[in-house]
């Protein structure tokens, strides 16, 4: 079962690359990633703790899933938020005001994964505080605070879910 979990984690880590294929909806990569992560969670819960090479592979793949899978998840969350009745009069709003969000999101998910896997969940509070302080001046712009909350929440929840699967394989 450990091998099956690791293979599914590898699929979940690579599946976000589907969003790079032109004319393929971004939700497909997010769906494949989410399904692979969900099945990996089920198999991880039914296996013995990983040791040796499997332990290293678990930590590496869990971190990769946390980093790569969060991007498509955030994009899907933004699309869902735009379709809500209170999203505004325009069907396709202009790009968000917060620049550098993808790179910051990758760093954020990597730091969250490292904090959780290191057994120091308090680090998430520090990561969120630093991000909030760094973005504070920009959050007064139109739609910036909503984009910040939706993106950060989705990103952190995704990283925590990926680390939950890794934790199930480790313990």
C-alpha positions in Angstrom: 0.0 0.0 0.0 2.9 2.3 0.6 4.1 2.0 -3.0 0.5 2.7 -4.2 0.4 5.8 -2.0 3.7 7.1 -3.3 2.7 6.5 -6.9 -0.6 8.4 -6.3 1.4 11.2 -4.7 3.7 11.3 -7.8 0.6 11.5 -10.0 -0.8 14.3 -7.9 2.5 16.2 -8.1 2.7 15.9 -11.9 -1.0 16.3 -12.8 -1.0 20.2 -12.4 1.2 20.2 -15.6 -2.1 19.4 -17.4 -3.0 23.0 -17.0 -0.1 23.9 -19.3 -1.8 22.2 -22.2 -3.4 24.9 -24.4 -7.2 24.9 -24.5 -7.5 22.3 -21.7 -9.5 23.8 -18.8 -7.5 24.4 -15.7 -10.1 22.5 -13.6 -9.1 19.2 -15.2 -5.5 19.3 -13.8 -7.0 20.4 -10.4 -9.5 17.5 -10.5 -6.9 14.9 -11.4 -4.6 16.2 -8.7 -7.4 16.2 -6.1 -8.6 12.8 -7.0 -5.1 11.3 -6.9 -4.5 13.0 -3.5 -7.8 11.7 -2.1 -7.0 8.1 -3.2 -3.5 8.5 -1.8 -5.0 9.5 1.5 -7.2 6.4 1.6 -4.3 4.1 0.8 -2.0 5.9 3.2 -4.4 5.4 6.1 -4.3 1.6 5.5 -0.5 1.1 5.5 2.3 0.8 7.9 4.6 3.8 8.6 7.1 4.5 5.9 10.7 3.8 6.6 14.0 4.2 4.8 13.7 5.2 1.1 9.9 5.3 1.4 10.2 7.9 4.2 12.4 10.2 2.1 10.1 9.7 -1.0 7.1 10.5 1.2 8.5 13.8 2.4 9.7 14.8 -1.0 6.5 13.9 -2.9 4.3 15.4 -0.2 6.2 18.7 -0.5 6.0 18.6 -4.3 2.2 18.0 -4.2 1.8 20.8 -1.7 3.7 23.2 -4.0 2.5 22.2 -7.5 -1.1 21.3 -6.7 -2.0 24.5 -5.0 -1.7 26.7 -8.2 -4.5 25.0 -10.1 -6.6 24.8 -6.9 -6.3 28.5 -6.4 -7.2 29.3 -10.0 -10.3 27.1 -9.7 -11.3 28.9 -6.4 -10.9 32.2 -8.2 -13.2 31.1 -11.0 -15.8 29.8 -8.6 -15.7 33.1 -6.6 -16.2 35.1 -9.9 -19.4 33.1 -10.6 -21.0 34.1 -7.3 -24.0 36.5 -7.4 -22.0 39.1 -5.5 -19.0 38.9 -7.8 -19.9 42.1 -9.6 -21.6 43.2 -12.9 -18.8 42.1 -15.3 -18.7 38.4 -16.2 -14.9 38.4 -16.6 -13.2 40.9 -14.2 -9.8 42.3 -15.1 -6.8 40.5 -13.7 -6.3 40.9 -10.0 -4.3 43.8 -8.5 -1.9 41.6 -6.6 1.3 40.9 -8.6 3.7 38.1 -7.9 1.0 35.9 -6.4 2.0 32.7 -8.1 5.6 32.9 -7.0 4.6 33.9 -3.5 2.0 31.1 -3.5 4.7 28.5 -4.3 6.9 29.8 -1.6 4.0 30.0 0.9 3.0 26.4 0.2 6.6 25.2 0.4 7.0 26.9 3.8 3.7 25.6 5.1 4.6 22.0 4.0 8.0 22.3 5.7 6.4 23.6 8.9 3.9 20.8 9.1 6.2 18.0 8.1 8.8 19.3 10.6 6.2 19.1 13.3 6.1 22.8 13.8 2.6 23.9 12.8 3.1 27.2 14.6 5.3 28.2 11.6 2.1 28.6 9.6 1.1 31.6 11.8 4.5 33.2 11.1 4.2 32.6 7.4 0.7 34.1 7.4 1.8 37.1 9.5 4.7 37.9 7.2 2.6 37.6 4.1 -0.1 39.8 5.5 2.3 42.5 6.6 4.1 42.4 3.2 0.8 42.7 1.3 -0.9 45.2 3.7 -0.3 48.3 1.6 -1.8 46.6 -1.5 -4.9 45.3 0.2 -6.7 48.6 -0.1 -7.0 48.3 -3.9 -10.3 47.1 -5.5 -10.7 43.4 -5.2 -7.3 42.9 -3.6 -8.4 41.8 -0.2 -10.8 39.3 -1.6 -8.1 37.9 -4.0 -5.7 37.8 -1.0 -8.1 35.9 1.3 -9.3 33.4 -1.4 -5.8 32.7 -2.7 -4.2 32.4 0.7 -6.9 30.3 2.2 -7.0 27.9 -0.8 -3.2 27.7 -0.9 -2.8 26.9 2.8 -5.6 24.5 2.9 -4.2 22.6 -0.1 -0.7 22.4 1.4 -2.2 21.2 4.7 -4.2 18.5 2.9 -1.2 17.3 1.1 0.8 17.2 4.3 -2.0 15.3 5.9 -1.5 12.5 3.4 2.3 12.6 4.1 1.6 12.5 7.8 -0.6 9.4 7.4 2.2 7.7 5.5 4.8 8.6 8.1 2.8 7.6 11.2 
